[in-house]
Amino acid sequence: MILVTGGTGLVGSHLLLDLAKSGQNVRAIYRTESKLFEVKKVFSYYIPDKEATFLFDSIEWVQADILDIPSLNEAFQNIKYVYHCAAIVSFDATNAKKT
Ligand SMILES: NC(=O)c1ccc[n+]([C@@H]2O[C@H](COP(=O)([O-])OP(=O)(O)OC[C@H]3O[C@@H](n4cnc5c(N)ncnc54)[C@H](OP(=O)(O)O)[C@@H]3O)[C@@H](O)[C@H]2O)c1
């Protein structure tokens, strides 16, 4: 199984669409429920709603924060490959020291 971190972000959501389309067994982590809606919107931008919902539902979503190691235990069960797309991407200088 493949794990995608940052699946609710720009790179991660497009990667998830590609992986799901190719029938991969995929798990992805998210932090907040509301961001999942954004992923569905990305899918629906490229493919019909029905297919977008089907592919979105094929992804196993696990709530986890990469800064919270115990929360990653469940996410990493039976994972062979990881696409690590989680990051803080910002042009705000006050974010420069954030991990
Ligand atoms: N965008 C580009 O054109 C581009 C090009 C080349 C390389 N990259 C690289 O690709 C990576 C992702 O970029 P992006 O544009 O997709 O950024 P993004 O849209 O801001 O997405 C960042 C993702 O990381 C997640 N995240 C941040 N902190 C987290 C944490 N502590 N625990 C779990 N998830 C966390 C965010 O989750 P939330 O939704 O919960 O905030 C979101 O899903 C970065 O390393 C960037 O440098 C991007």
The ligand as an SDF file (V2000), in Angstrom:
LIG
                    3D

 48 52  0  0  0  0  0  0  0  0999 V2000
    3.2820   23.6190   -5.5870 N   0  0  0  0  0  0  0  0  0  0  0  0
    4.3020   23.4720   -6.4200 C   0  0  0  0  0  0  0  0  0  0  0  0
    4.2980   23.9700   -7.5690 O   0  0  0  0  0  0  0  0  0  0  0  0
    5.5050   22.6470   -6.0290 C   0  0  0  0  0  0  0  0  0  0  0  0
    6.4900   22.4040   -6.9720 C   0  0  0  0  0  0  0  0  0  0  0  0
    7.5790   21.6050   -6.6030 C   0  0  0  0  0  0  0  0  0  0  0  0
    7.6910   21.1150   -5.3180 C   0  0  0  0  0  0  0  0  0  0  0  0
    6.7290   21.4000   -4.4020 N   0  0  0  0  0  0  0  0  0  0  0  0
    6.8920   20.8630   -3.0630 C   0  0  0  0  0  0  0  0  0  0  0  0
    5.8130   19.9600   -2.7840 O   0  0  0  0  0  0  0  0  0  0  0  0
    5.5110   20.0060   -1.3880 C   0  0  0  0  0  0  0  0  0  0  0  0
    4.0180   20.3270   -1.2040 C   0  0  0  0  0  0  0  0  0  0  0  0
    3.7450   21.5890   -1.7930 O   0  0  0  0  0  0  0  0  0  0  0  0
    2.2490   22.0800   -2.0510 P   0  0  0  0  0  0  0  0  0  0  0  0
    2.3080   23.1770   -3.0330 O   0  0  0  0  0  0  0  0  0  0  0  0
    1.3770   20.9000   -2.3140 O   0  0  0  0  0  0  0  0  0  0  0  0
    1.8730   22.7020   -0.6220 O   0  0  0  0  0  0  0  0  0  0  0  0
    0.4100   22.9380    0.0180 P   0  0  0  0  0  0  0  0  0  0  0  0
   -0.6150   23.0390   -1.0550 O   0  0  0  0  0  0  0  0  0  0  0  0
    0.5570   24.0720    0.9760 O   0  0  0  0  0  0  0  0  0  0  0  0
    0.1440   21.5900    0.8180 O   0  0  0  0  0  0  0  0  0  0  0  0
    0.8410   21.2990    1.9770 C   0  0  0  0  0  0  0  0  0  0  0  0
    0.2680   20.0310    2.5490 C   0  0  0  0  0  0  0  0  0  0  0  0
    1.0300   19.6700    3.6950 O   0  0  0  0  0  0  0  0  0  0  0  0
    0.1220   19.4080    4.7540 C   0  0  0  0  0  0  0  0  0  0  0  0
    0.7660   19.6310    6.0390 N   0  0  0  0  0  0  0  0  0  0  0  0
    1.4560   20.7180    6.4500 C   0  0  0  0  0  0  0  0  0  0  0  0
    1.8820   20.5470    7.7030 N   0  0  0  0  0  0  0  0  0  0  0  0
    1.4650   19.3040    8.0880 C   0  0  0  0  0  0  0  0  0  0  0  0
    1.5890   18.5580    9.2810 C   0  0  0  0  0  0  0  0  0  0  0  0
    2.2300   19.0330   10.3550 N   0  0  0  0  0  0  0  0  0  0  0  0
    1.0280   17.3210    9.3300 N   0  0  0  0  0  0  0  0  0  0  0  0
    0.3550   16.8210    8.2650 C   0  0  0  0  0  0  0  0  0  0  0  0
    0.2030   17.4980    7.0970 N   0  0  0  0  0  0  0  0  0  0  0  0
    0.7490   18.7250    7.0190 C   0  0  0  0  0  0  0  0  0  0  0  0
   -1.0500   20.3510    4.5010 C   0  0  0  0  0  0  0  0  0  0  0  0
   -2.1620   19.9090    5.2470 O   0  0  0  0  0  0  0  0  0  0  0  0
   -3.4080   20.8890    5.5560 P   0  0  0  0  0  0  0  0  0  0  0  0
   -4.2620   20.8460    4.3170 O   0  0  0  0  0  0  0  0  0  0  0  0
   -4.0470   20.2910    6.7310 O   0  0  0  0  0  0  0  0  0  0  0  0
   -2.8440   22.2720    5.7960 O   0  0  0  0  0  0  0  0  0  0  0  0
   -1.1960   20.1670    3.0010 C   0  0  0  0  0  0  0  0  0  0  0  0
   -1.8830   18.9650    2.7320 O   0  0  0  0  0  0  0  0  0  0  0  0
    6.4330   21.0650   -0.7600 C   0  0  0  0  0  0  0  0  0  0  0  0
    7.5600   20.4160   -0.2520 O   0  0  0  0  0  0  0  0  0  0  0  0
    6.8080   21.9210   -1.9620 C   0  0  0  0  0  0  0  0  0  0  0  0
    8.0550   22.5620   -1.7880 O   0  0  0  0  0  0  0  0  0  0  0  0
    5.6350   22.1420   -4.7330 C   0  0  0  0  0  0  0  0  0  0  0  0
  1  2  1  0
  2  3  2  0
  2  4  1  0
  4  5  1  0
  4 48  2  0
  5  6  2  0
  6  7  1  0
  7  8  2  0
  8  9  1  0
  8 48  1  0
  9 10  1  0
  9 46  1  0
 10 11  1  0
 11 12  1  0
 11 44  1  0
 12 13  1  0
 13 14  1  0
 14 15  2  0
 14 16  1  0
 14 17  1  0
 17 18  1  0
 18 19  2  0
 18 20  1  0
 18 21  1  0
 21 22  1  0
 22 23  1  0
 23 24  1  0
 23 42  1  0
 24 25  1  0
 25 26  1  0
 25 36  1  0
 26 27  1  0
 26 35  1  0
 27 28  2  0
 28 29  1  0
 29 30  1  0
 29 35  2  0
 30 31  1  0
 30 32  2  0
 32 33  1  0
 33 34  2  0
 34 35  1  0
 36 37  1  0
 36 42  1  0
 37 38  1  0
 38 39  2  0
 38 40  1  0
 38 41  1  0
 42 43  1  0
 44 45  1  0
 44 46  1  0
 46 47  1  0
M  CHG  2   8   1  16  -1
M  END
$$$$
